Amino acid sequence: PVSEAHGMGVHESQSLLWERMVGLSEPFMHYLLGELKTSFPKEFEDVTPELLYAGFNTVKNPSVIRVEADEVTYPLHVILRTELEMGLLDGSIKVEQLPQLWNEKMKAYLGVDIKKDSEGVLQDVHWSSGAFGYFPTYLIGAILACNIFNAAKRSIDSLEEKIQRGEFSELREWLRVNVHERGSECDSADELMMLVTGKPLDANEFVAYLQDKYTKLYDL
């Protein structure tokens, strides 16, 4: 039905847009720090927005747990699971091979050793609950979130300055009109993106976002 969310990729994009594009952004840290200093003046007396921003956006040793991974290494967790799902569905991978293949891919992609299956193949509920095909939506959602937020910045005057002041209603209203109200009227995410951003899903914008953000944070 047209009143339903377009799909889980678009659905995920809306939570990730607020979590990453807004909540982890440098402008938001100015607003957040003011709130923190009001509630905890002593603890945050010497903290600057720049320090808070760096603290929230660290890239540490790769995590073995997907939900604890930073946004730079997180896509590799999704790619690993997607490759295994595709193998299960086309018959090239048997269920009993999953633990070994999982551990091998984690070592190859992220350089980490899996010591027990609770940190590896058994850490997610998706397969046990039958939610095959869900993992890619996390990465698709992150790419969509970046595309949509970039379009919002082009449409809303001084959006980042407004976020810095804690003014979020204009962004919420823009999303309501351009994304939420459309529901499932489009046949594909690309068609929706053409209406919202003027072009299909573009992973290059997501890559550029990560490169720009972490090049500056780590002075690369």
For each residue, the residues with C-beta under 8 A, 3 or more apart:
1: 4 183 184
2: 183 184 185
3: 183 184
4: 1 183 184
5: 8 10 11 183 184
6: 9 10 11 182 183 184 186 189 192
7: 10 11 137 184 189
8: 5 11 12 134 137 141
9: 6 12 13 136 137 140 141 144 189
10: 5 6 7 13 14 141 144 179 189 192
11: 5 6 7 8 14 15 137 141
12: 8 9 15 16 137 138 140 141 142 144 145
13: 9 10 16 17 140 141 142 144 145 148
14: 10 11 17 18 145 175 179 180
15: 11 12 18 19 141
16: 12 13 19 20 21 141 142 145
17: 13 14 20 21 22 145 148 149 175
18: 14 15 21 22 23
19: 15 16 22 23 24
20: 16 17 23 24 25 71 142 145
21: 16 17 18 24 25 145 146 149
22: 17 18 19 25 28 149 163 168 171
23: 18 19 20 28
24: 19 20 21 28 56 57 71
25: 20 21 22 28 29 53 160 163
26: 29 30 49 50 53
27: 30 31 160 161 163 164
28: 22 23 24 25 31 32 163 164
29: 25 26 32 33 49 50 52 53 56
30: 26 27 33 34 49 164
31: 27 28 34 35 163 164 165 166
32: 28 29 35 36 52
33: 29 30 36 37 44 47 48 49 52
34: 30 31 37 38 166
35: 31 32 38 39 166
36: 32 33 39 40 43 44 47 52
37: 33 34 40 41 44 45 47
38: 34 35 41
39: 35 36
40: 36 37 43 44
41: 37 38 44 45
42: 45
43: 36 40
44: 33 36 37 40 41 47
45: 37 41 42
46:
47: 33 36 37 44 51 52
48: 33 51 52
49: 26 29 30 33 52 53
50: 26 29 53 54
51: 47 48 54 55
52: 29 32 33 36 47 48 49 55 56
53: 25 26 29 49 50 56 57 217
54: 50 51 57 58 217
55: 51 52 58
56: 24 29 52 53
57: 24 53 54 70 71 213 214 217
58: 54 55 70
59: 70 72 73 214 218
60: 63 70
61: 112
62: 69 73 76 110 111 112
63: 60 66 68 69 70 73 112
64: 106 110 112 114 119 120 123
65: 68 69 119 123
66: 63 69 74 77 78 81 123 124
67:
68: 63 65
69: 62 63 65 66 73 74 77
70: 57 58 59 60 63 73 74
71: 20 24 57 74 142 210
72: 59 75 210 214
73: 59 62 63 69 70 76 77 110
74: 66 69 70 71 77 78 138 139 142
75: 72 78 79 139 142
76: 62 73 79 80 109 110
77: 66 69 73 74 80 81 110
78: 66 74 75 81 82 135 136 138 139
79: 75 76 82 83 109 139
80: 76 77 83 84 102 105 106 109
81: 66 77 78 84 85 124 126 135
82: 78 79 85 86 135 136
83: 79 80 86 87 105
84: 80 81 87 88 93 98 101 102 105
85: 81 82 88 89 127 132 133 135
86: 82 83 89 90
87: 83 84 90 92 93 101
88: 84 85 91 93 95 98 132
89: 85 86 132
90: 86 87
91: 88
92: 87
93: 84 87 88 97 98 101
94: 97
95: 88 98
96:
97: 93 94 100 101
98: 84 88 93 95 101 102 121
99: 102 103 117 120 121
100: 97 103 104
101: 84 87 93 97 98 104 105
102: 80 84 98 99 105 106 114 120 121
103: 99 100 106 107 113 114 120 121
104: 100 101 107 108
105: 80 83 84 101 102 108 109
106: 64 80 102 103 109 110 112 113 114 120
107: 103 104 110 111 112 113 114
108: 104 105
109: 76 79 80 105 106
110: 62 64 73 76 77 106 107
111: 62 107
112: 61 62 63 64 106 107
113: 103 106 107
114: 64 102 103 106 107 117 119 120
115: 119
116: 119 120
117: 99 114 120 121 122
118: 122 123
119: 64 65 114 115 116 123
120: 64 99 102 103 106 114 116 117 123
121: 98 99 102 103 117
122: 117 118
123: 64 65 66 118 119 120
124: 66 81 127 135
125: 128 129 131
126: 81 129 131 132 134 135
127: 85 124 130 131 132
128: 125
129: 125 126
130: 127
131: 125 126 127 134
132: 85 88 89 126 127
133: 85 136 137
134: 8 126 131 137 138
135: 78 81 82 85 124 126 138 139
136: 9 78 82 133 139 140
137: 7 8 9 11 12 133 134 140 141
138: 12 74 78 134 135 141 142
139: 74 75 78 79 135 136 142 143
140: 9 12 13 136 137 143 144 189 201
141: 8 9 10 11 12 13 15 16 137 138 144 145
142: 12 13 16 20 71 74 75 138 139 145 146 206
143: 139 140 146 147 201 202 203 205 206
144: 9 10 12 13 140 141 147 148 189 193 201
145: 12 13 14 16 17 20 21 141 142 148 149
146: 21 142 143 149 150 205 206 209
147: 143 144 150 151 193 196 197 201 202 205 206
148: 13 17 144 145 151 152 175 178 179 193 196 197
149: 17 21 22 145 146 152 153
150: 146 147 153 154 197 205
151: 147 148 154 155 178 196 197 198
152: 148 149 155 156 159 171 174 175
153: 149 150 156 159 160
154: 150 151
155: 151 152 174
156: 152 153 159 162 170 171 174
157:
158: 161 162
159: 152 153 156 162 163 170 171
160: 25 27 153 163 164
161: 27 158 164 165
162: 156 158 159 165 167 168 170 171
163: 22 25 27 28 31 159 160 166 167 168 171
164: 27 28 30 31 160 161
165: 31 161 162
166: 31 34 35 163
167: 162 163 170
168: 22 162 163 171 172
169: 172 173
170: 156 159 162 167 173 174
171: 22 152 156 159 162 163 168 174 175
172: 168 169 175 176
173: 169 170 176 177
174: 152 155 156 170 171 177 178
175: 14 17 148 152 171 172 178 179 180
176: 172 173 179 180 181
177: 173 174 180 181
178: 148 151 174 175 181 182 195 196
179: 10 14 148 175 176 182 192 196
180: 14 175 176 177 183
181: 176 177 178
182: 6 178 179 185 186 192 195
183: 1 2 3 4 5 6 180
184: 1 2 3 4 5 6 7
185: 2 182
186: 6 182 189 191 192 195
187: 191
188: 191 192
189: 6 7 9 10 140 144 186 192 193 201
190: 193 194 200 201
191: 186 187 188 194 195
192: 6 10 179 182 186 188 189 195 196
193: 144 147 148 189 190 196 197 199 200 201 202
194: 190 191 197 198 199 200
195: 178 182 186 191 192
196: 147 148 151 178 179 192 193
197: 147 148 150 151 193 194 202
198: 151 194
199: 193 194 202
200: 190 193 194
201: 140 143 144 147 189 190 193
202: 143 147 193 197 199 205 206
203: 143 206 207
204: 207 208
205: 143 146 147 150 202 208 209
206: 142 143 146 147 202 203 209 210
207: 203 204 210 211
208: 204 205 211 212
209: 146 205 206 212 213
210: 71 72 206 207 213 214
211: 207 208 214 215
212: 208 209 215 216
213: 57 209 210 216 217
214: 57 59 72 210 211 217 218 220
215: 211 212 218 219 220
216: 212 213 219
217: 53 54 57 213 214
218: 59 214 215
219: 215 216
220: 214 215
